[in-house]
Amino acid sequence: MKAIILAGGAGSRLYPLTNVITKQLQPVYDKPMIYYPISFLMNAQIKDILIISTKEDGPSFKKFLGDGKKLGISIQYKIQEKPTGIPQAFIIGEDFIGNEDIVLLLGDNIFYGDNSFFIKAIDSHEVKANGVHARVFAYAVSDPERYGVVEFDRKTGGVLSIEEKPEKPRSKFAIPGLYLFDNSVINRTKKLRPSNRRETEITDLIESYFKEGKLGVEIIERGIAWLDAGTPKSLLEASSFISAIEQRQGLKVACLEEMAFRNKFINFKQFNELVETLPKCPYREYLEEIIEDLKYEY
């Protein structure tokens, strides 16, 4: 399974913050935003990642993250010349996707908690369980009219309807920026027509699977936090949330170096060597404490 993180767009809702630094490199408490979607994928054992960004921001991502080798993963990069819609990611990433199924994760979406719901969806998708070739995720929100809303049969998991920002939502379940598609997504995207916004719409792509009875839904149950950090208010809320978790537990969220080691993408020696390359700072000190605690085990 491969994954695309879409980190393009102008980030206009965060202006003037994004006048110089792209949205996905803005800090969410003590780490850049892009760390959170990468860590989410790493925790699901996904190692092949494509980051799609703008022409201006692409070099910054590449300089900052490199090829991912030090983390035991592979990170590639592509440019989205114009913001022509989320589905365009599948055209840009066609060579990267190859013959495999693909996960698409929006770069300003943050998930915290047990991601077994996602791992379960991947396992099911690989065998095309019950004829399902695409999966969306349902997250209960208090204001569903702000989002794409999915109505589904709880017994069968079948989708009954999908609406984009409805005035009268048929359910309270929003669709987060996390999608799972089979390989036909490339050709489906090529057949999409721009909407009134002059962009191809992710809801139209999802709809193509729905009409064929090939769309499934996975519920994100209680205990999982989904944060959209695309506005000043939500960025602050996300930072406060991560801060509270880290201060309470003494454990870092989305620490890529730690996650690479915990998931056995790198060994203890590589982990140690990687930490030694970091500048002296609280982030390094946290990782050094892990090394100190484990040094007698390796």
N, C-alpha and C positions, 0 to 999 in steps of 0.2 A: 504494500500500500504506500502511495506517495501522497504528498500534501502540498498545497499552494497556500501561502499567506499573502493576501492582497493588501498591500500597504501603499497604494497610490492615492490619488485624489489630492485636492488642494488643502484640505483641512480647514476650510473657511470658517467653520463654526468655532474654531479655536483661535482665530485671528485676534490680536496680533502675535500670539505665541508662535504660530506657524509661519510667520513672515520670514524667519531665518531657519528654524529647525522644523523638520517634518513632524507630523502628529505622532507617528509611531516611534519616534526617538525622544518624545517628551517624557519626563519622569513620572512614573507612578510610584510614589513614595521614594524608594531608594534604588530603583532600577528603571531602565527605559521600557516603554510600553511594549516594544517588540519582544522582550524577554518572556512575557506571559504567554502569548500564543505559541512560541517556540517550545517552552517548557511543557505546555499542555500536550503538544504532539510527541515530545520526547517521552513523556510519562505513559503514552500509549504505544511506545516502542516504534514510532515512526521516525525513520532516520533520513529519508530523502525528502528534502524541503526546497521548494522554489519560492523565493520572495519576489513579488512583482511590485515595482515602485515607479516613480516618475523619473524622467531623464535627469532632473536636477538632484534628486535625492538618492538615486541608485548608488553613486560612488560613496556616499556617507554610510549606507548600510554595508556595502562591501568592505569598506575600511574598518568599520566597527566590528563586524561579525566574522569576516574572512570566509573561508570555505567550509567552516565547521569541523574541520579535521581534528582540531585540538579537543573537541567535545565528543569525538567518535561518531559524528554525523556528517552528512553532505548538504551543504547549502549552495544553491545556485541562484542566479539573478536574471531577471528579465525586466524590460522597460515597457511601461504603458504610455504610449506617446500622448494619448488624449483620454480624458475620463469618459469613455463611451459605454460604461455599464459594467456591473459585476461579472456577468457571464463572459465578457471579453477575456477574462483571465484564462479561460480554457482554450481560446484561440492562440493567445500569446504563449501559453504553456504546452501547446500541442506536442512538440518534440519531447519535452520533459515527461509528459504523461505516458507517451508511447502506447502500449497495449494494456496498461493497468487501470484499475479504478482509482478514483482521486477524492481526496478530502479538500474542501475549500474552507478556509478560516479567515475571517476579516481581521485585519491587524489591530483594530481598536476594541476587540471583544476579549474580555477577561473572564475565565472560569476558575473558580476556586472550590476545591472539595474533591470528593471521590469521583473519579471520572470513569467508573466502571460502566456507566450508561453508554459512553462513547466506545469503549473497548468491546462491549457486547454488540453494538451496532456494526463495528468493523468485522467482527467474527461472523455475524449473520450475513453481512453484505458480500463477503468473499464467496459464499456458497449460493448467493442470490436466493435467500430463503423466501419461500412462499411467493415467488415471482416478483419480489421487490427489487428494483434496480436503482432506486434513489431513496435517500432517507433525509428527512428534516427532523428537527428537534423541537419539542414543545416545552416552553417554560412559562409557568403561571406568573402573571403580572397584574398589578392593580389598574393599569391604564392601557389595555390592549389596543385601544384605538390609535395609538402612536406607532403601531408595528404591523408587520404582516401577521395575520392571525390564522391559525389552523384549527379546524373543527374535525374531530376524529371519533371513531367508534372505539371506546375503551376496551371492549371485549376482543375485537379482532385486530386493533391497531390500524385499521384502514382509514384513509383520509376521506372525509365527507365534503369538505370545502376549504378553499384558501382565499383569503381576502387581504388586500393591501390597504392598511390604515382605514378600516371600515368605520362608518359613523355609529353603527350599531353592531358591535362584534358578536359573532355567534358563539364565541367561547372566550375564556380569559387567557388562552395560551398563545403567547407570541412565538415567533420563529427567530431564534438568535442567528447571528452571522456565522453559522457552522453548518456545513452541508456535506453530504456524501453521495457521490454519483458513480455510475458505472462508466465504461469507456465510450458509450454512445453519446455522452454529454458534448463531445467535440462537434459531431455532426449536427446535433440538436441546436447547439449554439449558432452554428453557421446558418441555420434556417430562421433564426429569430429576426424580427423586424423591429426597428426602433420605436419607442413609445412617443407620446407627445413631448416628453422631456428630451427627445433625440438621443436616447440611450436604450440599449437592450436591458430588459428587466429580469432580475433573478426569479421573480414570481412567474413570469411567462415561461421560463425554462422549467421550473418546478411543475407548472401546469401541464407541460407536455408529457411528463411522466404520469401525472395524476389522471389525465384523460385516457391513458392506456392501462390504467389499473396497476401501475408499476411503482407507485409512490408509497412509502411507509413512513411512520412517525415513531420516534422514541421520546418518551416523556423524561424530562429532567426532574427528578423527584426533589423533595425537600432535603435540605442539607447541602445543596449545591448553590453557590452564588454565581450569578451571571451579571457582569458589569460591562456597560458600554461606555467607554471613556472618550467619547467623541465631542463632548461639550465642556466648557470650563467647569460647570457644576458637577457633571458626572466624573470628570477627571479628578476633581478635589475629593469627591465621595470615594472613588476607587483608591486614591492615595490614603485616605483616612482609614478605609477598611483594611488595606494591606498593613498599614502601620499598627493598627489595633491587634491584628492576628500575630504579627511578628513580635510585638512587645509582650504580648500575653504568653506566647509559647516559647519565645527565645529561638525560634526556627525561622529561617528565611523562606519566603514564597518565591518560586520561579528563579531559584539560584541555579543557573545553567551548569556551572562546574560541579556542584554537588549532585545535581540530577544525572549528569553524565556518569558520575562514579556510582551512584546508588543503582542505576539501571544497567551497570556493567558495560557501558559503552567504552569506558576507559578503565585501566587497572589502577591499583593504588599508587604505583610508581608514577604513572602518567598524571594522575590526579595531583600528586605532590609536586611534580615538576611544573604543572600548569599553575598551581597556586603561587609558586615562587616567582612567576613572571608578572604577577599582579603588583600594583603599587601598594605601599603601606597605607592602609585605610581600614575602617571597621569591617568592610566587606571581606577583605583578606583575613582579618583577624578571626572572623566567623569560620572561614574555611580552615584556618590553621587549628582552631579548636577541634574541628572534626578529625583532622589528621592526628592530633595529639591523642584523642580518645581512641583511635583505631590503630595506632602504630604498632601495638603489641600483637595485633591480630594478623598482620601481614608481614 
